[in-house]
């Protein structure tokens, strides 16, 4: 007859079996762990069921300082035990039941015919008992005679077993309807039982039972106590309040600093110019004040703000957008799409908000404009705060991030000097995208949090791409970091490829809304993402950790790199583009791959922001203690990351959840992403100093996260094998003490300096430029075209609205060529050559700046006139700086002397200490 099988899942325990005894009446299993704890479970046979009681549940672990302590066991993985047998005749039942041996009776020796059945491994699937099976608790387990603890066909609770820990013993049953034949009942009085191996079920039955076991093994999360929920809520509330407060305080600080530096709201017309201003603007001094404010916008910042003014002057929003997209009133002989070429979406949004909110009666346009930028900088700081908080688990890291960001603001932002720059509008959205990506990559994120991070990341990625023409290059570096993260197999590929989909969506939507901008189609980001998608389609499904999988990883890496380059070349062959072509030439010259005498390339190389960082840069970061802690954190995280990579190469699996005791900070995917990303950004910042404004904010974030993270200190102590003091306790102490000490030292040293800057009243005073602008508004015709240096042309376009020949923009080859030609007024060229160049652009007035003509630069060979001499062949730099012969003097000097032939082509109409304005004669009169 068939013998029923019974299964009793033991309590979820961890450890290893150290001693096991088994006979037909009693089973005793003892588990032991490396931490010094032991479990001992006794199982007793009662009829056709098993009675389980706990004789001892104790966990002994050494205390933090060497003494021992005992606590209840903790639940871990469930362990199943199967028993198969028949009722033994003549045994006394527990509590008076006939046929069952009492637990107090002595155990008999095992018969030769009885065989021991090996214990199954944890999580082994074993068929459960039939319906009607009764489980009785032993007296040791708190049972009460004849069925006080007996359970009928259900999951009973073993009283007395782990009551304080809330432990429960459940009996696993077969599905409803399992046959309980009478033949089985007849066999109860049969011969002794043989313990035999169970048969493997059929494949279909195995799948169904495995599915049911998997569902039953899922732990049901228990609701946390109220005090724990309150603590979590208080922590999140205080952290969010601190993050928002930090952002608001930083925005107010920028506003106050800008007010003190430029005396923006209290600008008064100087007495020296007052009488002159009254003649120009009788009875309206506000125009003069507005003019002085606008002069504070220098270079390309003036161009951006000028288009904001044009939008406010337009009769409607649609008309304003049309005039910007078909703009022929800025650059002579050139119609440009200013929205596409200069990324004017911030100005469009600001103008709409200003008019839609009715702020015209409340605040002036300039205050509204710079207020939005300062508010975005507050969001920037808040996003860095949240990112550091997500990585470390404490908002103390966010506070330290903000402190380092403000103290090192010379290297973290250019908001103090150029407010309307595209990076000041775009980088706050990039910081929000980084914060959302950090949360999205976390392993323990719930479904709602993952969905929120995904939506925030999608919105911020697209907005970032629309705000800055160079945004796709930063996203390209981010995509490389995610690709390496996927190669190292430390995070599921599904999340990484979801981010790639966001890139593709943002690129194509940006391509459509940016008037089919070809620069996005030939972007390396699009080529890389397309190559990654193709490689995923061609990827084979092989067992992870095998040798074949490792070979495929290498092939996949090579395939992605090859496809990226190939696709980018193909796109550039079929998509006509001119944008950013000069960048490749610049990089070739920068890295010594090519030599050139071109004025534009050499001028770009001489710009401070495009050179390698100076020693002062590293000295500033060291004085604020940022650089030493960043290097420490980066080394620990990088070594831990390498440790994880080698463990994966060797075929070892990673833990799903990394705990503090593990000391493996390199297993967290968000940490590895940030390590790779900051290394890429840092490498570029070591070559081009201007990229420090992107890198240093994340240096602040990563350094603050590291010193406030107990996991990082625990990782270090695991390597050092610290034994004198418990490493967990020391890690917790250092994660609080180190940032506190840093914060106090920064407060003591730098807080007085910040207060001094806010108390000191400064003013941007440039009377010569004010006089020049007022003269243009008074004397120059409305249709006049002015020629001069690009920086001055931007100010003229903003302050007067007159047309110019060039702009201080460096993303268009035609504008770069115009700038080089106009700069020839400072070279050793003849009056006739300069006249032909200026008239080719329909210029009516020429402005010569004395600061450029008589420039004494700190770097020899980087002055504008020196670069022009090199480009024109008037100077040989290879051997001894020898000058070649030129029969013409420097034009900017010669034209001031007023002799022929210069007076034949140019007539001086205005001058002051800094500027000389010449009218370009339309009728040339040759005088002897």
TIZAFI-868145 format. One line per 5 residues: number of its first residue (from 1); for each residue x, y, z of C-alpha. Coordinates in pm, whole numbers, plus 50000, padded with zeros to 5 digits. Example, Ala and Ser with C-alpha at 12.3 -4.5 7.8 and 13.67 -1.06 7.14 Angstrom:
<nodes>
1 = 51230,49550,50780 | 51367,49894,50714
</nodes>
This chain:
<nodes>
1 = 50000,50000,50000 | 50107,50354,49949 | 50267,50519,50244 | 50166,50881,50305 | 50431,51144,50301
6 = 50438,51421,50558 | 50623,51750,50547 | 50687,51988,50834 | 50866,52310,50750 | 51103,52404,51026
11 = 51141,52758,51146 | 51334,52990,50914 | 51686,52938,51041 | 52032,53013,50919 | 52356,52836,50991
16 = 52482,52486,50943 | 52388,52147,51089 | 52641,52037,51344 | 52472,51731,51493 | 52172,51521,51392
21 = 52015,51211,51549 | 51712,51028,51412 | 51514,50721,51504 | 51153,50615,51453 | 51024,50791,51760
26 = 51238,51097,51806 | 51431,51338,51585 | 51673,51595,51719 | 51854,51846,51497 | 52101,52104,51617
31 = 52212,52403,51408 | 52504,52626,51476 | 52626,52954,51328 | 52955,53133,51297 | 52835,53407,51529
36 = 52824,53176,51829 | 52450,53100,51833 | 52289,52753,51844 | 51946,52611,51771 | 51823,52272,51889
41 = 51489,52133,51767 | 51332,51806,51881 | 51075,51629,51660 | 50859,51345,51796 | 50648,51096,51597
46 = 50286,51085,51711 | 50077,50846,51503 | 50083,50968,51144 | 50181,51321,51238 | 50485,51487,51384
51 = 50499,51667,51716 | 50749,51944,51738 | 50871,52122,52046 | 51159,52344,52114 | 51389,52233,52386
56 = 51626,52518,52349 | 51632,52837,52149 | 51923,53051,52235 | 52158,53274,52048 | 52479,53369,52215
61 = 52688,53634,52048 | 52991,53818,52174 | 52915,54170,52281 | 53072,54481,52137 | 53362,54470,52381
66 = 53415,54096,52437 | 53134,53998,52681 | 52860,53763,52572 | 52492,53828,52548 | 52192,53610,52461
71 = 51893,53700,52248 | 51619,53522,52062 | 51673,53377,51720 | 51603,53570,51403 | 51408,53433,51111
76 = 51584,53377,50785 | 51540,53115,50516 | 51279,52840,50571 | 51402,52483,50606 | 51179,52186,50518
81 = 51202,51835,50659 | 51011,51535,50518 | 50927,51225,50714 | 50771,50908,50579 | 50650,50616,50788
86 = 50373,50401,50935 | 50210,50384,51275 | 50407,50164,51511 | 50182,49907,51681 | 50151,49892,52053
91 = 50273,50239,52127 | 50108,50457,52385 | 49976,50779,52249 | 50047,51116,52396 | 49761,51218,52617
96 = 49598,50876,52611 | 49582,50814,52240 | 49637,50443,52171 | 49911,50330,51943 | 50149,50616,52002
101 = 50453,50597,52221 | 50474,50851,52500 | 50765,51094,52482 | 50857,50988,52833 | 50914,50629,52726
106 = 51269,50528,52648 | 51362,50520,52287 | 51439,50178,52146 | 51738,50107,51921 | 51689,50130,51551
111 = 51607,49806,51373 | 51830,49688,51089 | 51542,49711,50845 | 51492,50076,50922 | 51694,50312,50710
116 = 51774,50673,50768 | 51648,50921,50517 | 51886,51209,50441 | 51769,51552,50542 | 51667,51767,50245
121 = 51838,52098,50182 | 51669,52426,50268 | 51377,52527,50047 | 51339,52165,49919 | 50992,52099,49784
126 = 50825,51808,49964 | 50459,51703,49933 | 50260,51789,50239 | 50047,51565,50463 | 49704,51452,50355
131 = 49388,51607,50479 | 49315,51517,50835 | 49676,51510,50949 | 49714,51612,51310 | 50018,51785,51453
136 = 50055,51772,51831 | 50300,51975,52032 | 50520,51790,52276 | 50518,51869,52643 | 50847,52050,52592
141 = 50681,52268,52335 | 50388,52358,52548 | 50147,52081,52437 | 49851,51983,52656 | 49766,51618,52656
146 = 49507,51496,52416 | 49497,51763,52157 | 49549,52083,52348 | 49806,52178,52088 | 49681,51956,51813
151 = 49602,52115,51480 | 49363,51971,51229 | 49458,52021,50864 | 49580,52374,50919 | 49885,52573,51015
156 = 49904,52543,51395 | 50091,52775,51625 | 50348,52605,51844 | 50293,52759,52181 | 50605,52820,52374
161 = 50829,52838,52067 | 50972,53186,52031 | 50668,53359,52177 | 50868,53671,52244 | 50998,53679,51888
166 = 50656,53612,51738 | 50766,53282,51584 | 50506,53056,51429 | 50513,52692,51324 | 50303,52609,51023
171 = 50218,52267,50879 | 50239,52247,50502 | 49959,52059,50338 | 49892,51911,50000 | 49637,52082,49779
176 = 49275,52035,49872 | 49128,51715,49757 | 49431,51493,49820 | 49306,51132,49851 | 49308,50976,50196
181 = 49235,50614,50110 | 49112,50354,50351 | 49396,50132,50247 | 49639,50373,50409 | 49440,50357,50731
186 = 49447,49979,50719 | 49820,49977,50694 | 49861,50162,51022 | 49887,49834,51211 | 50130,49684,50961
191 = 50496,49588,50989 | 50767,49839,51080 | 50832,50135,50863 | 51111,50179,50614 | 51246,50528,50557
196 = 51287,50560,50185 | 51366,50829,49934 | 51070,51001,49777 | 51020,50987,49403 | 51071,51293,49190
201 = 50739,51428,49064 | 50669,51477,48699 | 50785,51794,48531 | 50439,51952,48520 | 50372,51864,48880
206 = 50715,51993,48974 | 50647,52326,48812 | 50312,52363,48983 | 50451,52267,49323 | 50752,52495,49274
211 = 50520,52780,49192 | 50313,52717,49500 | 50622,52683,49717 | 50764,53006,49580 | 50445,53188,49669
216 = 50438,53036,50016 | 50802,53127,50077 | 50742,53499,50017 | 50752,53661,50358 | 50454,53871,50448
221 = 50583,54212,50558 | 50470,54302,50903 | 50353,54651,50977 | 50618,54846,51161 | 50535,54970,51510
226 = 50400,55320,51546 | 50714,55458,51705 | 50922,55327,51413 | 50687,55488,51162 | 50702,55812,51355
231 = 51082,55805,51354 | 51089,55747,50978 | 50841,56026,50916 | 51034,56264,51139 | 51360,56180,50962
236 = 51211,56235,50617 | 51032,56552,50723 | 51343,56706,50879 | 51555,56607,50579 | 51311,56755,50327
241 = 51280,57070,50535 | 51658,57102,50551 | 51690,57045,50174 | 51429,57307,50084 | 51568,57552,50339
246 = 51920,57509,50201 | 51802,57583,49849 | 51605,57890,49956 | 51890,58024,50167 | 52135,57983,49879
251 = 51900,58165,49641 | 51863,58451,49890 | 52239,58458,49939 | 52295,58493,49563 | 52040,58771,49542
256 = 52196,58960,49833 | 52550,58910,49699 | 52447,59028,49352 | 52281,59334,49503 | 52589,59421,49708
261 = 52829,59363,49422 | 52645,59559,49153 | 52433,59791,49372 | 52155,59686,49143 | 51844,59839,49298
266 = 52005,60170,49400 | 52200,60265,49091 | 52223,60642,49058 | 52348,60848,48769 | 52688,60995,48844
271 = 52718,61371,48874 | 52978,61367,48600 | 52721,61246,48350 | 52406,61388,48504 | 52389,61708,48301
276 = 52463,61518,47985 | 52194,61262,48068 | 51934,61532,48125 | 51986,61651,47771 | 51950,61301,47628
281 = 51667,61178,47853 | 51496,61491,47994 | 51285,61413,48299 | 51342,61035,48279 | 51624,60913,48494
286 = 51486,60556,48507 | 51614,60497,48152 | 51964,60581,48268 | 51935,60345,48564 | 51815,60066,48336
291 = 52109,60131,48102 | 52359,60096,48387 | 52196,59772,48497 | 52207,59625,48147 | 52577,59703,48114
296 = 52642,59449,48392 | 52548,59175,48141 | 52871,59109,47957 | 52947,58908,47642 | 52702,58637,47545
301 = 52494,58706,47858 | 52393,59038,47702 | 52270,58863,47387 | 52046,58626,47583 | 51891,58903,47789
306 = 51836,59119,47482 | 51611,58853,47330 | 51418,58839,47658 | 51354,59214,47618 | 51248,59161,47257
311 = 50991,58903,47365 | 50843,59145,47617 | 50819,59419,47354 | 50647,59192,47102 | 50270,59252,47055
316 = 50200,58880,47113 | 50386,58568,47203 | 50337,58413,46861 | 50472,58727,46691 | 50771,58734,46924
321 = 50857,58372,46852 | 50828,58431,46478 | 51063,58730,46494 | 51319,58526,46685 | 51303,58229,46450
326 = 51337,58460,46147 | 51568,58717,46300 | 51738,58958,46059 | 51778,59253,46297 | 52072,59126,46499
331 = 52353,59035,46259 | 52394,59222,45933 | 52336,59032,45609 | 52230,58724,45803 | 51893,58578,45897
336 = 51922,58339,46187 | 51693,58116,46387 | 51793,58253,46724 | 51578,58006,46919 | 51758,57708,46768
341 = 52107,57853,46740 | 52121,58010,47086 | 51881,57781,47279 | 51646,58062,47377 | 51383,57843,47542
346 = 51466,57989,47888 | 51392,58339,47760 | 51066,58223,47601 | 50952,58062,47925 | 51059,58361,48135
351 = 50872,58606,47913 | 50557,58395,47923 | 50572,58368,48301 | 50631,58741,48340 | 50327,58832,48134
356 = 50100,58549,48249 | 50154,58611,48620 | 50082,58982,48593 | 50423,59074,48731 | 50449,59382,48514
361 = 50287,59597,48781 | 50485,59439,49065 | 50844,59385,48958 | 51075,59507,48684 | 51164,59263,48404
366 = 51532,59244,48497 | 51455,59143,48857 | 51207,58882,48742 | 51465,58737,48502 | 51754,58711,48745
371 = 51513,58593,49017 | 51424,58287,48809 | 51791,58207,48758 | 51863,58242,49131 | 51564,58020,49208
376 = 51699,57754,48973 | 52029,57769,49155 | 51839,57698,49475 | 51688,57391,49307 | 52040,57296,49199
381 = 52162,57294,49558 | 51850,57109,49677 | 51905,56836,49416 | 52266,56792,49528 | 52140,56775,49887
386 = 51890,56501,49800 | 52143,56302,49597 | 52390,56292,49884 | 52107,56207,50124 | 51991,55916,49907
391 = 52341,55774,49888 | 52436,55807,50254 | 52099,55768,50425 | 52143,56081,50637 | 52054,56440,50561
396 = 52372,56546,50742 | 52554,56462,50417 | 52327,56704,50233 | 52411,56985,50472 | 52782,56923,50425
401 = 52734,56916,50046 | 52569,57258,50051 | 52841,57399,50278 | 53120,57283,50046 | 52929,57404,49740
406 = 52891,57758,49874 | 53244,57784,50011 | 53393,57670,49679 | 53146,57869,49466 | 53435,58016,49264
411 = 53487,57667,49123 | 53128,57537,49136 | 52936,57802,48943 | 52971,58110,48722 | 52646,58261,48839
416 = 52825,58552,49005 | 52972,58681,48678 | 52736,58571,48400 | 52380,58516,48514 | 52201,58427,48184
421 = 52453,58164,48072 | 52293,57848,47933 | 52467,57631,48192 | 52306,57828,48475 | 51966,57741,48331
426 = 52047,57380,48241 | 52261,57236,48522 | 51984,57251,48785 | 51778,57015,48568 | 52081,56792,48522
431 = 52122,56778,48900 | 51756,56676,48933 | 51813,56406,48673 | 52115,56278,48867 | 51910,56265,49188
436 = 51628,56075,49016 | 51876,55835,48853 | 52041,55772,49190 | 51709,55675,49344 | 51613,55469,49038
441 = 51929,55259,49059 | 51880,55171,49425 | 51808,54803,49480 | 51561,54839,49767 | 51330,55089,49598
446 = 50958,55011,49599 | 50736,55025,49295 | 50590,55370,49359 | 50930,55523,49431 | 51076,55365,49118
451 = 50791,55502,48909 | 50832,55851,49053 | 51208,55848,48989 | 51150,55733,48633 | 50903,56012,48558
456 = 51124,56276,48719 | 51425,56148,48528 | 51235,56159,48197 | 51113,56516,48249 | 51447,56651,48371
461 = 51643,56480,48091 | 51429,56634,47821 | 51428,56978,47985 | 51805,56967,48027 | 51847,56884,47660
466 = 51627,57176,47557 | 51807,57430,47775 | 52166,57384,47655 | 52312,57305,47316 | 52595,57103,47473
471 = 52370,56893,47697 | 52387,56581,47481 | 52762,56562,47536 | 52711,56540,47913 | 52441,56278,47863
476 = 52686,56089,47643 | 52928,56065,47935 | 52641,55951,48155 | 52545,55685,47902 | 52904,55556,47903
481 = 52887,55527,48282 | 52564,55329,48262 | 52708,55108,47991 | 53005,55020,48211 | 52765,54962,48499
486 = 52577,54713,48284 | 52898,54546,48168 | 53003,54485,48528 | 52667,54316,48594 | 52609,54492,48922
491 = 52256,54601,48829 | 51979,54454,48626 | 52006,54548,48261 | 51637,54633,48244 | 51679,54953,48443
496 = 51978,55064,48239 | 51797,55007,47911 | 51497,55201,48040 | 51731,55498,48082 | 51851,55446,47725
501 = 51490,55471,47609 | 51463,55805,47787 | 51768,55925,47595 | 51618,55825,47261 | 51284,55985,47342
506 = 51449,56309,47453 | 51673,56323,47146 | 51396,56280,46893 | 51153,56507,47074 | 51427,56768,47104
511 = 51508,56724,46737 | 51149,56804,46644 | 51099,57095,46883 | 51438,57248,46806 | 51341,57294,46442
516 = 51503,56970,46326 | 51838,57047,46478 | 52090,56826,46291 | 52337,56843,46579 | 52119,56601,46776
521 = 52113,56345,46494 | 52491,56338,46461 | 52532,56337,46840 | 52752,56060,46981 | 52478,55996,47236
526 = 52236,55878,46969 | 52501,55657,46809 | 52593,55499,47142 | 52235,55428,47247 | 52149,55284,46905
531 = 52456,55060,46923 | 52358,54942,47271 | 52008,54854,47156 | 52140,54661,46857 | 52390,54477,47075
536 = 52114,54378,47313 | 51912,54229,47027 | 52213,54025,46918 | 52306,53917,47269 | 52277,53546,47345
541 = 52122,53404,47658 | 52393,53210,47837 | 52447,53109,48195 | 52589,53392,48400 | 52934,53340,48541
546 = 53038,53082,48284 | 53341,53116,48061 | 53121,53163,47756 | 52939,53450,47929 | 53269,53624,47998
551 = 53376,53590,47636 | 53041,53727,47521 | 53083,54025,47754 | 53413,54113,47586 | 53264,54065,47241
556 = 52965,54277,47337 | 53194,54558,47457 | 53390,54551,47133 | 53069,54536,46930 | 52918,54839,47104
561 = 53231,55050,47054 | 53257,54954,46688 | 52889,55013,46617 | 52898,55351,46791 | 53180,55481,46575
566 = 53034,55331,46258 | 52686,55471,46315 | 52822,55815,46396 | 53026,55823,46075 | 52726,55709,45872
571 = 52501,55974,46027 | 52752,56246,45951 | 52773,56128,45590 | 52398,56147,45529 | 52293,56430,45762
576 = 52416,56777,45657 | 52552,56959,45958 | 52784,57247,46036 | 52731,57285,46408 | 53021,57225,46644
581 = 53259,57133,46364 | 53519,57363,46513 | 53515,57161,46836 | 53687,56865,46672 | 53956,57093,46532
586 = 54001,57248,46873 | 54040,56906,47040 | 54296,56801,46778 | 54506,57109,46852 | 54446,57079,47227
591 = 54585,56725,47245 | 54874,56798,47009 | 54736,56598,46717 | 54759,56896,46486 | 54934,57232,46460
596 = 54765,57545,46331 | 54812,57918,46294 | 54440,57979,46277 | 54337,58278,46486 | 54014,58124,46619
601 = 54175,57798,46732 | 54467,57973,46901 | 54235,58226,47062 | 54023,57944,47208 | 54336,57772,47338
606 = 54438,58091,47516 | 54106,58119,47700 | 54151,58046,48069 | 53844,57825,48084 | 53981,57599,47810
611 = 54326,57551,47962 | 54440,57298,48219 | 54365,57382,48585 | 54618,57595,48766 | 54778,57525,49103
616 = 54551,57781,49265 | 54256,57563,49178 | 54389,57265,49374 | 54504,57491,49656 | 54154,57633,49701
621 = 53998,57288,49714 | 54259,57170,49965 | 54211,57468,50195 | 53840,57394,50220 | 53923,57025,50298
626 = 53714,56916,49999 | 53988,56762,49787 | 54149,56538,50058 | 53817,56385,50163 | 53708,56342,49802
631 = 54025,56149,49720 | 53977,55930,50028 | 53616,55850,49944 | 53693,55792,49577 | 53978,55550,49654
636 = 53768,55342,49896 | 53468,55326,49663 | 53684,55252,49360 | 53873,54969,49530 | 53551,54822,49662
641 = 53407,54843,49311 | 53707,54657,49171 | 53664,54395,49442 | 53306,54342,49332 | 53405,54321,48966
646 = 53670,54055,49035 | 53420,53864,49245 | 53179,53865,48953 | 53452,53757,48714 | 53525,53462,48940
651 = 53161,53358,48922 | 53056,53457,49273 | 52706,53592,49309 | 52629,53922,49475 | 52396,53971,49767
656 = 52056,54112,49687 | 52064,54338,49991 | 52391,54477,50124 | 52391,54531,50499 | 52615,54744,50713
661 = 52793,54440,50855 | 52898,54326,50506 | 53124,54625,50450 | 53079,54611,50071 | 52987,54955,49956
666 = 53104,54868,49605 | 52806,54635,49554 | 52559,54922,49548 | 52487,55009,49182 | 52424,55380,49245
671 = 52764,55412,49412 | 52942,55245,49121 | 52763,55470,48874 | 52871,55784,49058 | 53229,55660,49087
676 = 53252,55599,48712 | 53077,55926,48628 | 53293,56141,48854 | 53610,55979,48718 | 53504,56065,48362
681 = 53414,56422,48450 | 53730,56465,48657 | 53948,56339,48373 | 53801,56600,48139 | 53825,56874,48404
686 = 54198,56801,48433 | 54230,56892,48065 | 53974,57175,48033 | 53931,57389,48342 | 53589,57515,48233
691 = 53444,57170,48300 | 53517,57213,48669 | 53179,57386,48700 | 53021,57051,48617 | 53263,56831,48811
696 = 53316,57016,49141 | 52947,57015,49248 | 52951,56636,49231 | 53284,56629,49409 | 53109,56808,49696
701 = 52824,56559,49684 | 53044,56248,49669 | 53284,56364,49942 | 52995,56454,50176 | 52828,56119,50112
706 = 53146,55930,50192 | 53233,56090,50524 | 52869,56056,50641 | 52819,55696,50528 | 52875,55421,50788
711 = 52905,55170,50504 | 53216,55342,50369 | 53386,55339,50710 | 53277,54978,50760 | 53431,54886,50424
716 = 53757,55042,50532 | 53753,54863,50869 | 53684,54530,50699 | 54001,54574,50500 | 54198,54680,50809
721 = 54049,54389,51012 | 53990,54606,51313 | 53947,54400,51632 | 54014,54626,51931 | 53684,54813,51894
726 = 53375,54678,51727 | 53387,54810,51367 | 53012,54876,51341 | 53014,55096,51648 | 53322,55282,51531
731 = 53174,55330,51181 | 52859,55481,51327 | 53060,55712,51549 | 53287,55831,51268 | 52994,55886,51030
736 = 52861,56140,51279 | 53179,56280,51428 | 53380,56345,51109 | 53115,56557,50929 | 53045,56743,51254
741 = 53411,56834,51294 | 53434,56936,50927 | 53123,57149,50957 | 53246,57328,51267 | 53585,57399,51111
746 = 53423,57533,50793 | 53188,57750,50999 | 53472,57895,51200 | 53695,57971,50902 | 53461,58062,50615
751 = 53141,58193,50769 | 53298,58528,50867 | 53423,58568,50511 | 53075,58513,50370 | 52929,58769,50607
756 = 53200,59018,50513 | 53116,58976,50144 | 52751,59042,50212 | 52824,59349,50423 | 53070,59503,50176
761 = 52902,59738,49931 | 53044,59728,49578 | 52937,59875,49247 | 52992,59797,48882 | 53096,60139,48749
766 = 53182,60183,48381 | 53114,60545,48279 | 53294,60518,47944 | 53063,60242,47827 | 52759,60432,47952
771 = 52868,60739,47754 | 52922,60529,47443 | 52575,60373,47464 | 52408,60705,47523 | 52589,60859,47224
776 = 52476,60571,46999 | 52116,60615,47110 | 52133,60990,47045 | 52350,61028,46736 | 52355,60704,46536
781 = 52084,60632,46278 | 51840,60355,46356 | 51955,60151,46055 | 52324,60184,46142 | 52544,59873,46167
786 = 52831,59870,46416 | 53155,59672,46396 | 53394,59594,46679 | 53493,59322,46923 | 53222,59055,46977
791 = 53198,59127,47352 | 53124,59495,47290 | 52877,59408,47012 | 52671,59203,47257 | 52641,59502,47491
796 = 52544,59732,47201 | 52272,59491,47089 | 52128,59480,47443 | 52154,59846,47540 | 52066,60011,47210
801 = 51906,59747,46989 | 52121,59849,46689 | 52242,59590,46439 | 52599,59454,46467 | 52838,59258,46248
806 = 52932,58983,46495 | 52822,58818,46819 | 53012,58660,47110 | 52894,58310,47022 | 53126,58022,46943
811 = 52893,57746,46823 | 52864,57864,46464 | 53143,57856,46206 | 53013,58159,46016 | 53006,58375,46329
816 = 53355,58259,46420 | 53478,58359,46076 | 53312,58701,46113 | 53480,58753,46451 | 53821,58674,46304
821 = 53770,58919,46017 | 53648,59201,46241 | 53942,59149,46476 | 54170,59246,46185 | 54131,59609,46296
826 = 54399,59525,46557 | 54639,59365,46307 | 54908,59507,46079 | 54689,59548,45775 | 54641,59839,45537
831 = 54350,60079,45560 | 54219,59955,45228 | 54207,59591,45349 | 54020,59686,45665 | 53781,59902,45464
836 = 53699,59614,45227 | 53638,59376,45518 | 53402,59617,45697 | 53206,59716,45389 | 53156,59350,45298
841 = 52942,59322,45614 | 52762,59656,45542 | 52912,59818,45854 | 52857,60194,45903 | 53055,60256,46222
846 = 53377,60109,46361 | 53456,60104,46733 | 53820,60063,46839 | 53882,59962,47201 | 54194,60102,47356
851 = 54213,59809,47603 | 54263,59562,47317 | 54486,59784,47106 | 54725,59850,47396 | 54673,59515,47567
856 = 54946,59397,47801 | 54848,59036,47864 | 54995,58814,48136 | 55059,58533,47886 | 55291,58627,47603
861 = 55156,58519,47267 | 54791,58511,47382 | 54709,58875,47322 | 54468,58940,47038 | 54723,59136,46836
866 = 54984,58860,46882 | 54743,58593,46761 | 54657,58806,46459 | 55025,58852,46375 | 55078,58475,46391
871 = 54776,58409,46167 | 54883,58676,45915 | 55246,58562,45904 | 55383,58874,46069 | 55548,58686,46355
876 = 55757,58369,46374 | 55716,58200,46710 | 55941,57898,46653 | 56277,58071,46692 | 56324,58368,46918
881 = 55994,58546,46847 | 56133,58714,46537 | 55910,58965,46359 | 55875,58953,45982 | 55863,59268,45781
886 = 55528,59445,45739 | 55510,59775,45553 | 55192,59869,45743 | 55166,59965,46103 | 54905,59835,46343
891 = 54573,59968,46220 | 54427,60058,46560 | 54731,60284,46624 | 54757,60434,46277 | 54392,60528,46245
896 = 54414,60752,46554 | 54678,60974,46393 | 54437,61104,46128 | 54660,61100,45824 | 54616,60969,45471
901 = 54512,60715,45364 | 54328,60637,45691 | 54128,60959,45691 | 54016,60878,45337 | 53828,60571,45455
906 = 53739,60653,45819 | 53622,60966,45999 | 53635,60990,46377 | 53299,61097,46519 | 53328,61016,46892
911 = 53591,60917,47146 | 53653,60893,47519 | 53920,60730,47733 | 53827,60376,47626 | 53654,60390,47289
916 = 53712,60555,46950 | 53420,60556,46707 | 53487,60601,46332 | 53231,60647,46061 | 53305,60439,45753
921 = 53296,60671,45454 | 53074,60571,45169 | 53243,60820,44936 | 53620,60792,44943 | 53813,61117,44900
926 = 54186,61071,44845 | 54390,61347,45004 | 54763,61399,44971
</nodes>
